[in-house]
Structures are given as C-alpha cells and as structure tokens.
Amino acid sequence: MNRVGTFAAAASGLVLLTACQPAATSSAQAQADTDPHVVAATDIAAGRYIVLVGGCNDCHTPAYAQTGGAQPPESEWLKGSIEGFTGPWGTSYAKNLRLTVAGMTEDQWVETLATGTGLPPMPWPSVKAMSDADKRAVYRYIKSLPGDAGEVAPAALPPGVAPSGPSVKMG
C-alpha cells in the first residue's frame, strides 16, 4: 500500500471510531439532563403542574385562599394579591408573577429563582432547589397565561406599619 492508500485507510478508521463515540455535551447540559424535573407533554404543561402542586396560587392568585382552594379561572392565576402577610418582618405581599416575567428574560428568571431572597411566606429554599428545567417550565407557563396581566401588588410594609387592606397574621 502506498502513502496515499495508508493515509486514506487511517482516515477512514478514524471517522468510523469518531462516529461510534457519544456526542459531546457540555457539563451544564449533562447536569440538566440528570437533575430531577417534571416530565410532561410540553414545558407549559409541566409549568402548570408545578404551579398547582407547588402552591403558587395560594399566595400569588387574588382571593385564592378565601375560596378554600376552589380553582379560579386560569385567566386570573398569578396576578399577585392585595392580601398581606403580617409578621415580625412587617407585611409582605405576593408579587404579580405575570408582570414579573414580562420584565425579564427566561435566563434572568432562572437566576432570580436560584439566588432570590425575600420575605415570608415565600418558600425560597424550596424554589432554589427546583431544577433549572422546572424553573424554565414555570416561566414558559406564566408567559402563556391568557387574559390581562393585572396590576402591581402592594409594596411590603416595615414592622409596626399596619396594612390598610386585608392581611393574614403570621407568627
């Protein structure tokens, strides 16, 4: 075999070996594929499920708590609440998540949920523990919600300042 033939045979072998190797993936992608996450027909369906079982509506949907858990129309979900949560920290209000996601990219949402802090009753440790795939699914679900986005929820009040509207006394 001459030099050209030897080179061609070696190159063919190399191509065959390369084809048998698994595709290279980034460590971030490999981690995302192995992290526990909700699997559903679509990301939006997964996000909806997470919102339901995660109790997001309990605080972030107007008057949800007063209904005893009866499901309001989905067009009203996650618009925030004027009902405050009062405790040693003052009074906090659940944000309008529709307006929140409208003002940020999906990556910003994931970063916010990964590093966020805030007042009770927001369960930040649980939110931070969510996989990035689930955080993205929730973002996509919120972006898909029908109806108007609603109004901005009231700002938190410091300790000692009484809320002017309804509030739930905690701790």
C-alpha positions as CSV (number, residue, x, y, z in Angstrom):
1,M,0.0,0.0,0.0
2,N,1.4,3.4,-0.9
3,R,1.4,6.5,1.4
4,V,-1.9,7.8,0.0
5,G,-3.6,4.5,0.5
6,T,-2.3,4.2,4.0
7,F,-3.4,7.7,4.8
8,A,-6.9,7.0,3.4
9,A,-7.3,3.8,5.4
10,A,-6.2,5.6,8.6
11,A,-8.6,8.5,8.0
12,S,-11.5,6.1,7.3
13,G,-10.8,4.2,10.5
14,L,-10.7,7.5,12.5
15,V,-14.0,8.6,11.0
16,L,-15.6,5.2,12.0
17,L,-14.2,5.5,15.5
18,T,-15.5,9.0,15.9
19,A,-18.9,8.0,14.7
20,C,-19.1,5.4,17.4
21,Q,-18.4,7.9,20.2
22,P,-21.3,9.5,22.1
23,A,-21.9,13.2,21.2
24,A,-20.0,15.6,23.3
25,T,-22.2,17.6,25.7
26,S,-21.4,20.5,28.0
27,S,-21.2,19.7,31.7
28,A,-24.1,22.1,32.2
29,Q,-26.3,20.3,29.7
30,A,-25.3,16.9,31.1
31,Q,-26.2,18.1,34.6
32,A,-29.6,19.5,33.4
33,D,-30.4,16.1,31.8
34,T,-29.7,14.2,35.1
35,D,-31.4,16.7,37.5
36,P,-34.8,15.6,38.7
37,H,-37.5,17.5,36.8
38,V,-41.1,17.3,35.8
39,V,-41.8,15.5,32.5
40,A,-45.0,16.4,30.7
41,A,-46.2,16.6,27.1
42,T,-44.9,20.2,26.9
43,D,-42.9,22.6,29.0
44,I,-46.1,24.6,29.5
45,A,-47.9,21.6,30.9
46,A,-45.0,20.9,33.2
47,G,-45.0,24.5,34.4
48,R,-48.8,24.4,35.0
49,Y,-48.4,21.3,37.1
50,I,-45.6,22.8,39.2
51,V,-47.7,25.9,39.8
52,L,-50.6,23.7,41.0
53,V,-48.7,21.3,43.2
54,G,-46.2,23.9,44.4
55,G,-48.9,26.1,45.9
56,C,-48.0,29.2,43.9
57,N,-51.7,30.1,43.6
58,D,-52.1,30.0,47.4
59,C,-50.5,33.4,47.6
60,H,-49.9,34.7,44.0
61,T,-53.6,34.4,42.8
62,P,-56.1,37.0,44.1
63,A,-58.5,35.7,46.7
64,Y,-57.4,32.1,46.1
65,A,-57.0,31.5,49.8
66,Q,-60.5,32.8,50.6
67,T,-62.1,30.3,48.1
68,G,-60.9,27.3,50.2
69,G,-58.9,26.1,47.2
70,A,-61.6,26.3,44.6
71,Q,-59.8,26.9,41.3
72,P,-60.5,30.3,39.9
73,P,-60.3,30.7,36.1
74,E,-56.8,30.2,34.8
75,S,-57.0,33.7,33.3
76,E,-56.8,35.0,36.9
77,W,-53.8,32.9,38.0
78,L,-50.6,34.5,39.4
79,K,-51.7,38.2,39.2
80,G,-50.5,38.9,42.8
81,S,-52.5,39.8,45.8
82,I,-53.6,42.7,47.8
83,E,-53.9,40.4,50.9
84,G,-50.8,40.9,53.0
85,F,-49.0,38.5,55.2
86,T,-48.1,40.2,58.5
87,G,-45.5,39.1,61.0
88,P,-42.3,40.2,62.7
89,W,-40.9,41.3,59.3
90,G,-43.8,43.7,58.7
91,T,-46.3,42.9,55.9
92,S,-45.4,41.2,52.7
93,Y,-47.5,40.8,49.5
94,A,-47.3,38.1,46.8
95,K,-45.9,39.6,43.6
96,N,-47.8,39.6,40.3
97,L,-45.8,36.9,38.6
98,R,-47.2,37.8,35.2
99,L,-45.7,41.3,35.4
100,T,-42.5,39.9,36.9
101,V,-41.8,37.6,34.0
102,A,-42.9,40.2,31.4
103,G,-40.0,42.3,32.6
104,M,-37.3,39.6,32.4
105,T,-35.7,37.0,30.1
106,E,-36.0,33.4,30.8
107,D,-32.4,33.3,31.9
108,Q,-33.0,36.2,34.3
109,W,-36.0,34.3,35.8
110,V,-33.9,31.2,36.4
111,E,-31.1,33.2,38.0
112,T,-33.7,35.1,40.2
113,L,-35.2,31.8,41.4
114,A,-31.7,30.4,42.0
115,T,-30.5,33.3,44.1
116,G,-33.6,35.0,45.3
117,T,-34.3,36.1,48.8
118,G,-37.4,37.8,50.3
119,L,-39.9,38.0,53.0
120,P,-42.2,35.2,54.3
121,P,-44.2,33.3,53.4
122,M,-42.2,32.8,50.1
123,P,-40.6,29.4,50.3
124,W,-37.2,30.4,48.9
125,P,-35.3,27.3,50.0
126,S,-37.8,25.1,48.0
127,V,-37.7,27.4,45.0
128,K,-33.9,27.4,44.9
129,A,-34.0,23.6,45.0
130,M,-36.0,23.4,41.8
131,S,-34.1,22.2,38.7
132,D,-33.4,24.8,36.0
133,A,-35.7,22.8,33.7
134,D,-38.6,23.2,36.1
135,K,-37.8,27.0,36.6
136,R,-37.9,27.4,32.8
137,A,-41.1,25.4,32.6
138,V,-42.8,27.7,35.1
139,Y,-41.6,30.8,33.2
140,R,-43.0,29.5,29.9
141,Y,-46.2,28.6,31.6
142,I,-46.7,32.0,33.1
143,K,-45.9,33.6,29.8
144,S,-48.6,31.5,28.2
145,L,-51.4,32.5,30.6
146,P,-54.5,34.1,28.9
147,G,-56.1,37.4,29.9
148,D,-54.6,40.7,31.0
149,A,-51.6,40.8,33.2
150,G,-53.2,42.5,36.2
151,E,-51.8,45.2,38.5
152,V,-48.7,45.5,40.5
153,A,-49.1,44.1,44.1
154,P,-48.6,46.5,47.0
155,A,-45.1,47.1,48.3
156,A,-44.0,45.4,51.5
157,L,-44.6,47.4,54.8
158,P,-42.0,47.6,57.5
159,P,-42.6,46.3,61.1
160,G,-45.0,48.5,63.0
161,V,-46.9,49.8,60.0
162,A,-50.4,48.5,59.8
163,P,-51.7,47.4,56.4
164,S,-54.6,49.3,55.1
165,G,-56.2,46.3,53.4
166,P,-56.7,42.6,54.4
167,S,-53.9,40.7,55.9
168,V,-53.2,37.3,57.4
169,K,-51.4,37.4,60.8
170,M,-48.5,35.0,60.8
171,G,-46.1,34.2,63.6
